[in-house]
Amino acid sequence: MYRSAAKRLLRLAAGHHTPGSEIIGRSRALGPAIFKWPSPGLCTSAEPPRATENPNIPIAKSNGSRSQQPRAQYQDEQARVLNASLRHVPRLGWTEAAMVAGARDVGVSPSIVGAFPRKEAALVEHFMDECLQKLMDIIDLNEELNNLIPSDRIAKLVRNRLELQAPYISKWPQALSIQAQPVNVPNSFKQRAMLVDEIWHAAGDEANDIDWYVKRTILGGIYSTTEIYMLTDSSPDFRDTWAFLNGRVRDAFDFKKSVQEAQYLAEAIGAGMGNSVQGFMNSVFKK
């Protein structure tokens, strides 16, 4: 149920929201005490949803100017610009310059970049949305996941998701810094909350009590700490990162440590989003 709802939301966001805007809402509300998720069933965006158009009201014809282009067409241009911009991130970073280069690649005027209200944040959030969709496709197509025990399934999915960041690893501290800006934090947490929920659902989680909160807190912390560890990993193919990940997952499934892990990893989530990378690394490895 949750997976199909998430897919509908992703496609809805792609077709009716400004590219790069947050995806909010699920078939079931996420825990407000941890993620401050909105009311069930809500899907917010930069502007309120429009009422259904009346077929009896004539639609003004476009004269070809940018401001009068059909909204769907303009949003499609924005999406193409964001997709093309990702190719320039390894060289130019998560910057307006990368977005301008992406616009030129697809034959769109660079002035379109000015239409993104948060520019660099829109690019990072677009990447996060794309990665979530790719992870959902991996879950759908990889039948071998069903043969794994839950802990191995979670470790594999976290690794699959983080591997999507590997081409951008040298620029990922900049992405974390953008996500940590106060204006961007709500969207960042919502995207990560949806990611965590997808992974737990793929692992077969059906909890609906306090365990629901504990499990998502723990997994959110595992993801955040592994993500930061990956930034300093110089081993071939991030071998040390995956060993670190497997160790954290094993610890999390040790019920004797569950309470301690929940507290520690809840702090890790906030540290990963709110502190500098170096400060967070110090807080992780001194414990």
C-alpha positions as CSV (number, residue, x, y, z in Angstrom):
1,M,0.0,0.0,0.0
2,Y,2.7,2.4,1.0
3,R,4.9,1.7,-2.1
4,S,2.1,2.3,-4.6
5,A,1.1,5.5,-2.8
6,A,4.7,6.8,-2.9
7,K,4.9,6.1,-6.6
8,R,1.7,8.0,-7.3
9,L,3.1,10.9,-5.3
10,L,6.4,10.9,-7.2
11,R,4.5,10.9,-10.5
12,L,2.1,13.6,-9.3
13,A,5.0,15.7,-8.2
14,A,6.7,15.3,-11.6
15,G,3.5,16.3,-13.5
16,H,1.9,18.9,-11.3
17,H,4.6,20.4,-9.0
18,T,7.6,22.5,-9.7
19,P,10.5,20.2,-10.3
20,G,12.7,19.9,-7.2
21,S,9.9,20.8,-4.9
22,E,9.3,18.5,-1.9
23,I,7.1,15.4,-2.1
24,I,4.8,15.3,0.9
25,G,2.1,12.9,1.9
26,R,1.6,9.2,2.1
27,S,-1.3,6.8,2.4
28,R,-0.5,6.9,6.2
29,A,1.0,9.8,8.0
30,L,4.6,9.4,9.2
31,G,5.3,9.9,12.9
32,P,5.0,13.6,13.8
33,A,7.0,13.2,17.0
34,I,10.1,12.3,14.9
35,F,9.7,13.6,11.4
36,K,7.0,16.3,12.0
37,W,5.0,14.9,9.0
38,P,1.9,16.7,7.9
39,S,-1.6,15.5,8.2
40,P,-2.5,12.2,6.4
41,G,-3.3,12.6,2.8
42,L,-1.9,16.0,2.3
43,C,0.4,16.9,-0.5
44,T,1.7,20.4,-0.4
45,S,3.7,22.3,-2.9
46,A,5.0,25.8,-3.6
47,E,1.4,26.8,-4.6
48,P,-2.1,25.4,-3.8
49,P,-3.6,22.8,-6.2
50,R,-5.7,24.3,-8.9
51,A,-9.4,23.5,-9.3
52,T,-10.4,21.3,-12.3
53,E,-10.7,23.4,-15.4
54,N,-14.2,24.0,-16.8
55,P,-14.3,22.8,-20.4
56,N,-16.9,25.5,-21.1
57,I,-14.4,28.3,-20.4
58,P,-12.1,29.1,-23.3
59,I,-8.4,28.8,-22.8
60,A,-6.3,31.8,-23.9
61,K,-4.0,30.9,-26.7
62,S,-0.3,31.3,-26.2
63,N,1.5,33.9,-28.2
64,G,4.7,32.0,-27.7
65,S,6.0,34.1,-24.8
66,R,7.5,32.3,-21.8
67,S,4.9,33.5,-19.3
68,Q,2.0,32.1,-21.4
69,Q,3.4,28.7,-22.2
70,P,1.2,25.8,-20.9
71,R,2.2,25.1,-17.3
72,A,2.9,21.4,-18.0
73,Q,5.2,22.2,-20.9
74,Y,7.2,24.7,-18.8
75,Q,7.5,22.3,-15.9
76,D,8.7,19.7,-18.4
77,E,11.4,22.1,-19.5
78,Q,12.4,22.6,-15.8
79,A,12.7,18.9,-15.3
80,R,14.8,18.5,-18.4
81,V,17.1,21.2,-17.2
82,L,17.5,19.6,-13.8
83,N,18.2,16.2,-15.3
84,A,20.8,17.7,-17.6
85,S,22.3,19.7,-14.8
86,L,23.3,16.6,-12.9
87,R,25.9,15.7,-15.5
88,H,27.7,18.9,-14.6
89,V,27.6,18.5,-10.8
90,P,30.8,16.5,-10.6
91,R,32.7,19.4,-12.2
92,L,30.7,22.5,-11.1
93,G,29.0,21.3,-7.9
94,W,25.4,21.8,-6.8
95,T,25.4,25.3,-8.2
96,E,23.6,27.7,-10.4
97,A,26.4,27.3,-12.9
98,A,25.6,23.6,-13.3
99,M,22.0,24.5,-13.9
100,V,22.9,27.1,-16.6
101,A,25.1,24.5,-18.3
102,G,22.2,22.0,-18.1
103,A,19.8,24.4,-19.7
104,R,22.2,25.0,-22.6
105,D,22.6,21.2,-23.0
106,V,18.8,20.8,-23.7
107,G,18.5,24.0,-25.7
108,V,16.6,26.0,-23.1
109,S,17.4,29.6,-22.3
110,P,19.6,29.9,-19.2
111,S,17.1,32.5,-17.9
112,I,14.9,29.6,-16.9
113,V,17.2,29.1,-13.9
114,G,15.8,32.2,-12.4
115,A,12.4,30.5,-12.2
116,F,13.6,28.1,-9.5
117,P,12.9,29.8,-6.2
118,R,15.7,28.0,-4.3
119,K,18.0,27.1,-7.3
120,E,20.7,24.9,-5.8
121,A,18.3,23.3,-3.3
122,A,15.9,22.5,-6.2
123,L,18.7,20.6,-7.9
124,V,19.6,18.6,-4.8
125,E,16.0,17.8,-4.1
126,H,15.4,16.8,-7.7
127,F,18.4,14.4,-7.3
128,M,16.9,13.0,-4.1
129,D,13.6,12.4,-5.7
130,E,15.2,10.7,-8.7
131,C,17.2,8.4,-6.4
132,L,14.1,7.5,-4.5
133,Q,12.3,6.5,-7.7
134,K,15.4,4.4,-8.8
135,L,15.4,2.7,-5.4
136,M,11.7,1.9,-5.7
137,D,12.4,0.4,-9.2
138,I,15.3,-1.7,-7.7
139,I,12.9,-3.0,-5.1
140,D,10.3,-3.9,-7.7
141,L,12.7,-5.6,-10.1
142,N,15.0,-7.4,-7.6
143,E,13.2,-10.6,-6.6
144,E,16.3,-11.8,-4.8
145,L,15.5,-9.3,-2.0
146,N,12.6,-11.5,-0.9
147,N,15.1,-14.3,-0.2
148,L,17.1,-12.2,2.3
149,I,16.5,-11.9,6.0
150,P,15.3,-8.4,7.0
151,S,18.7,-7.1,8.3
152,D,20.5,-8.1,5.1
153,R,17.7,-6.7,3.0
154,I,18.0,-3.3,4.8
155,A,21.8,-3.3,4.4
156,K,21.5,-4.0,0.7
157,L,18.9,-1.3,0.1
158,V,20.8,1.3,2.0
159,R,23.9,0.4,0.0
160,N,21.9,0.5,-3.3
161,R,20.7,4.0,-2.4
162,L,24.1,5.4,-1.3
163,E,25.8,3.9,-4.4
164,L,23.6,6.3,-6.4
165,Q,25.6,9.1,-4.8
166,A,29.0,7.7,-5.6
167,P,29.4,9.7,-8.8
168,Y,28.8,12.9,-6.8
169,I,30.7,12.0,-3.7
170,S,33.3,14.8,-4.0
171,K,30.5,17.3,-4.1
172,W,28.2,15.7,-1.6
173,P,29.4,17.8,1.4
174,Q,28.1,20.8,-0.5
175,A,24.7,19.0,-1.0
176,L,24.5,18.3,2.7
177,S,25.3,21.9,3.4
178,I,22.5,23.0,1.1
179,Q,20.1,20.6,2.8
180,A,21.1,21.9,6.2
181,Q,20.1,25.5,5.4
182,P,17.1,26.5,7.6
183,V,14.9,27.1,4.6
184,N,15.7,23.7,3.1
185,V,15.7,21.5,6.3
186,P,11.9,20.7,6.2
187,N,12.1,19.4,2.7
188,S,15.3,17.5,3.4
189,F,13.8,15.7,6.4
190,K,10.6,14.8,4.5
191,Q,12.6,13.3,1.7
192,R,14.8,11.3,4.1
193,A,11.7,10.2,6.0
194,M,10.1,8.9,2.8
195,L,13.3,7.0,2.0
196,V,13.5,5.4,5.4
197,D,9.8,4.4,5.2
198,E,10.3,2.8,1.8
199,I,13.3,0.7,3.0
200,W,11.5,-0.5,6.1
201,H,8.4,-1.4,4.0
202,A,10.6,-3.3,1.6
203,A,12.0,-5.2,4.6
204,G,8.5,-6.3,5.4
205,D,7.8,-4.0,8.3
206,E,4.2,-3.8,9.4
207,A,4.6,-2.2,12.8
208,N,1.9,0.3,13.9
209,D,2.9,1.0,17.5
210,I,5.9,2.6,19.2
211,D,8.2,0.2,17.3
212,W,7.3,2.1,14.1
213,Y,9.0,5.2,15.5
214,V,12.0,3.4,17.0
215,K,12.7,1.5,13.8
216,R,12.6,4.6,11.6
217,T,14.7,6.5,14.0
218,I,17.3,3.7,14.0
219,L,17.4,3.3,10.3
220,G,17.5,7.1,9.7
221,G,20.6,7.2,11.9
222,I,22.2,4.2,10.1
223,Y,21.7,5.9,6.8
224,S,23.0,9.3,8.0
225,T,26.1,7.9,9.7
226,T,26.9,5.7,6.7
227,E,26.4,8.6,4.4
228,I,28.9,10.7,6.3
229,Y,31.4,7.8,6.7
230,M,31.3,7.4,2.9
231,L,32.6,11.0,2.5
232,T,36.0,10.1,4.0
233,D,36.3,6.5,2.6
234,S,39.2,6.1,0.2
235,S,38.9,2.3,0.1
236,P,38.3,0.6,-3.3
237,D,34.6,0.8,-4.3
238,F,33.8,2.1,-0.8
239,R,34.5,-1.3,0.7
240,D,35.1,0.1,4.2
241,T,31.8,2.0,4.0
242,W,29.8,-1.1,3.3
243,A,31.6,-2.9,6.2
244,F,30.7,0.0,8.5
245,L,27.1,-0.2,7.2
246,N,26.8,-3.9,7.9
247,G,28.1,-3.5,11.4
248,R,25.6,-0.8,12.2
249,V,22.7,-2.9,10.9
250,R,23.8,-5.9,12.9
251,D,24.0,-3.7,16.0
252,A,20.5,-2.3,15.3
253,F,19.0,-5.8,15.1
254,D,20.6,-6.7,18.5
255,F,17.5,-6.0,20.7
256,K,19.8,-5.6,23.7
257,K,21.2,-2.5,22.1
258,S,17.9,-1.2,20.5
259,V,17.2,1.5,23.1
260,Q,20.8,2.8,23.1
261,E,20.9,2.7,19.3
262,A,17.6,4.6,19.1
263,Q,18.9,7.4,21.3
264,Y,22.3,7.6,19.7
265,L,21.1,7.4,16.1
266,A,18.3,10.0,16.7
267,E,21.0,12.4,17.7
268,A,23.0,11.4,14.6
269,I,20.2,12.4,12.3
270,G,20.0,15.9,13.7
271,A,23.8,16.2,13.7
272,G,24.1,15.0,10.2
273,M,21.6,17.6,9.0
274,G,22.4,20.5,11.2
275,N,26.2,20.4,11.9
276,S,29.2,20.7,9.7
277,V,30.5,17.4,8.3
278,Q,33.6,17.6,10.4
279,G,31.7,18.3,13.5
280,F,29.4,15.4,12.9
281,M,32.3,13.1,12.1
282,N,33.8,14.0,15.5
283,S,30.5,13.4,17.3
284,V,30.1,9.9,15.7
285,F,33.6,8.5,16.2
286,K,34.1,9.8,19.7
287,K,31.2,7.8,21.1
